[in-house]
Amino acid sequence: MGRCDLTFRQCSPLIYTVAVVFLLSACVGEVNGVPKPRLVSGGSVAVGRGLIARYGCGSCHSIPGVPGADAMGAPPLDHFYQRSYIAGRLPNTEENLIKWIQIPQQVEPGTAMPNLGVTQDEARDIAAYLYHQPSLSDVIAPQTPTGKCKVRKNLVLAKKGRRR
């Protein structure tokens, strides 16, 4: 047995321990550099969710937490707060998102996104919803107008690879 083998065998538990600690530290819940959901000043997440449904945004986009918003004609709007750009050209800021929601044709003439006549206050509420990270209860059991839960079994089954 050579001297190198003996040194490696003596050091291998230490190397193993360091490797395990390093790998476990990578599993910490918070990752540096990943943006967190943000609040929109003066915006209402609940009102924004209703406006998204009312304006029919889900006829083109898939939007978690909005019943029926599962279209694939335009980009999905999940984890919107993590995006660097809006429409591939505007820095993702509250002001730019509100402007984009209100007047997309002025921001990018010819875009497929139509001007829908959304007011500034409505755009602020919609932005509040998009920057909000929906909780599991928002997605699986959204509240009905009467306050009762409506379970969305199809979504849960689809996430598990099954569909009813």
N, C-alpha and C positions, 0 to 999 in steps of 0.2 A: 504494500500500500504506500503510495507516494505521499510526500508532504502536502501537495496540492489537494489531494482527496480528503485528507484529514482536516484541513482548514475549511474546505467547502462543507463538510459534514458538520463541523462545529458551528459554522455560520448559517447553515440552512434554516434552523428554527427562527433565527433573527430575521432572515430574508423573508421567510414565510409570514412572520408576524407583521413586518413592515408592509408587505404586499396586501395582506388582509385589511390592515388599518387604512391604507391608501384607497382600496376598492370601496370599503364601507363609507369613507368620507365622501366619495362621489355620489353616494345615495342619499345625502342630506336633502331634505325637502326643498330648501331654498337654493336656487341656482343664480349665481351672479350674472347680470346682464340680461335676464329675461324680464320684460316689463310686467308689472302687475296690473290688474284691473284698475281703472281710474274713475273718479267721479266727475261729472259734468256740472259745473256751477249753475244752479237754477234749473237743472233738468230733472225729470221724474222718470225713473226706470219703468214703473208700472204704466204710466201714461204712454211712454215711448213704445212699449210692447203692444198696447192697443192700437196706436197709430200705425205701427208697422203692419198689423193685420188689416186695418181700415184702408190704408193706401195700397194694399195688395203687393207689398214688397216680396212676399213669398211666392208670387207667381213667376219670379225670375231667380230669386235667391233661396238658399236653404239657410234658415236662421233658427238656432237652438232656442227652445222655449216658446216659439210662436206656432200655435197649431196650424197645420197645413202649409207651413213655409218650408217646403222640401224640394223645391225646383232646382234644376241644374243648368238653367239658361245663363246664369251670371255667377260670379264667384260666391262661394259660401261666406257668410258673415259671422262665423264663429271666431272666437279669440281675436276680435278686431283690434283690441288694444295692443296686440303683439306686432301688428303690421308696421312697417316703416313708412309706407306710402299709401295714399288713397288714390285709386284709379291709376296707379302706376306713375303718378307725376307729382302729387301734392304731399308734402311731409304730413304725417299722421298727427295732426293737432286738432284740438276741439274746434277751433275757428274754421279750419279747412274742411273738417267733416260737415259742419253745419252748412257751410257754403256749398259743398258738393251735394248734400241732400236737397237743398233749396233750388239750386240752379246748375245742375250738371251740364246742361248744354252750353252755358256760358263758360264754364271751366274748361270743358273739352268738347268743342263743337263737333257734332256728328256721333257722339257717343251713343251707345244703345240705351243708356239710362235716360228716361224721359223726365222733363220738367213736369212735376205733378201738382204744382201750386202749393207746396208745403210752406207754411209760414216759418218765421225764424224761431218762434217759441216751440212749434211742433218739431222742427229740425233739431232743436236743443234736446227735446225729450227723446227723440229717436236716437240721437247721438249718445245720450245717457244710457239707453238700453244697449246699444252696440258696444260701448266701452265697459259695460257691466258683464262680469263673468257669470252666466246663469248657473245657479246651483242645481244639483240633481233634482230637487223638488220642482224647480221651474220647468225642467225638461220632461220629467216623468209624470208629475201630478200637478199640472197648472190649475189655478183656481178658476172656477166658472164665475159668472157675474153674481150668482147667488151665494158664493163663498164656499161651495162644496168642491171637493177635489174630483178631478176627472182623470183617471189613470189612463196613460197612453201605453198599453201593452205592446202594440206593434213596434214602437220605438225600442223598448227594452228587448224584445225578441230579435229585432233586426240587429241590434248591437251584439247579441250573442250568436249571430249568424243564422238565425231562424226567422221566418216570417209567417204570420198567420194569414 
